[in-house]
Every structure is written in structure tokens, then in C-alpha cells.
């Protein structure tokens, strides 16, 4: 990805660079998206652990820091994936959305007022997921010098009061 846009990289390019045969590649991966997503296993595991161990009484949107932290650890890959046109390849974007959505949905469920409308909870989840993913792509595609902690504080300042009010209004 340092030499070509992701969508221009072919399986042959990957095979040549990795010095493996086509059958070896396909024994492990369906396609280049599958190869790319295989690197997200550690992020999936870390965010799943974050969901399981989140303190229900903890601060609203606190698990978002884990998302920023994991993207920060892999900023070089994200930067290369977004360097040409400021977007992520669809498979990566879908994975990022799915991971953050699951984390936010569970977290909001724990913080919502008793009896909150399921539609309100899902709307809040989708709103926050879209905003978070957009902020992550902006951060990586422009190679901005902000830390994960700075972005986390910014995101939570933008989102916390409105979401808290929305979910407590029943």
C-alpha cells in the first residue's frame, strides 16, 4: 500500500511480494480483503474484551478510547489505506463500522434509562458509530498529529451531553 492504492493491488502483486504460490494464498485467504481483515483479529479481540469488562457505572463513551488507541497502533496501515482519496476500502470500512457499532451498542445499552425505546437506542448507536468512524478516517487520512487521548476527549466532548440527554428522555 506504500506503492499503490489498495484497489489497484492485485493478488499477483501480493504473491510476488510475499514469494508464495497462488494455492498457498488461497488455502488461507479468500481474497485480498480477507488477507487485510485477518490483521484485525487483535482489534476484534481487544474491543470484545473492552465490551465484556466495561464498567456499567463508568463514564459515558469511555470505551471509545480503546478504539482510538487501537487505530493509533495501526495508523501506518490506515494512513496508507486512505492516502490517495481519504477513504478506506469498503471491506475495511465495513469491519471498522461493525466493530465500533457493537462496542457502542453494548455500552449505550448499559447507560440507557430503564425502558428506553429500542429505536432511540439504535438511533444513538448509529449516530455515534457514523461520527466515530468519520473522525477516525479524517484523523488517519490527513495524518494529523493528535494523540488517541486527544481525539477521544474531542469526540466525547462533542457527543456525551447530547447522547446522555437523548437516552434519559425516554
Order of alpha helices (4+ residues) and beta strands (2+ residues): alpha-alpha-alpha-alpha-alpha-alpha-alpha-alpha-alpha
